[in-house]
């Protein structure tokens, strides 16, 4: 029975004296209050980006941030619901720099400056340490490091411990990877750890052109490769409204060089190279190589500006990850209807896929596409696409509930919001999830 409108507060108060009206009114009030409190609870979980940087300045590394393997307390499932299937996409773990150009340019640059006596005392100390490590860096270009291996081991064990109902009886798991060695080894680390948790788990690992559409659809070797439109985020229209306050490039160059005159690389490029090397050092076990030339806190002031570039970078190719999302939907449907016996489907790829997939799925509001460049930091933070970053979709069912399958999304181990209605965050109805994302893929 719908509530009738009341012409005044007096009429409303009088109605409360009637038991039936009082019951209906209070029930609706309590429901409304509950939903408001739930919304406030979700809002409270979102710590502002700049406050997160204060707590952990290393997040200013952006997608070079090394994944912090840690256990996060998760919301208990609704009564009667148990997890039974997991769908997952992960970036490879920590690695050496992705291209040798950084190492070659720095070697050429530092050697020239050393010979010309254009290095400061700090610059000379850095030159000695870099020269000693140069051969290792060149050999390791783009390869997974020990830290990268350990990150995926830790993520696998936490997944197993968080959702033991999925794995306790064993079962079949399919893991697919890009053709890149660092992704293959990340997959191996994850799967070995999962099998050690329970030897009854049967894991099929595959790095193949046959499965590229589900993990790196843009790979030139993908036989099913398709062309998708690229788009620009709306804030780019107002990019000139953002006022840069960082002088970090200039500052870091002045700490290393007394002069850059006659050197084979421009001053701006020198500054970027030094920053990129610095943010990569924790991933390769060479923290301290640059002494006091750079500190984590120095990167915080330039983070918001660099995050704008990152948002454009992940927003533009979001539609290119449609095949990944379709693979997720297809395999989840098969696991639910019983045509697949997989207890988990695992995917290991790159930030060039995971970042745009985050936008396509609208995780934590990443698809909001604000006009104001200062608002971008509130819908996307580039550290969410860090080394070993991952998306986990956990599927639940109940023998007693008529609500059907529920799904929860974890982004880097933490419960994430989806652009779907729900009255019990972080759980969403699978039918809502499937219909919404099917429509988004077909749009």
Secondary structure by P-SEA (a helix, b strand, c coil): cbbbbbccaaaaaaaaacaaaaaaaaaaaaaaaaaaaaaaaaaaacccaaaaaaacccccccccccccbbbbbbcccccccccccccccccccccccccaaaaaaaaaaaaaaaaaccccaaaaaaaaaaaaaaaaaaaacccccaaaaaaaaaaaaaaaaacccccccbbbbbbbbcccaaaaaaaaaaaaaaaaacccbbbbbbbcccccccccccccccccbbbbbbbbccccccccccccccaaaaaaaaacccccccccccaaaaaaaaaaaaaacccccccccccccccccccccaaaaaaaaaaaaaaaacccaaaaaaaaaaaaaaaaaccccccbbbbbbccccaaaaaaaaccccccccccccccccccccccccccccbbbbbbbbbccccccbbbbbbcccccccccccccccccccaaaaaaaaaaaaac
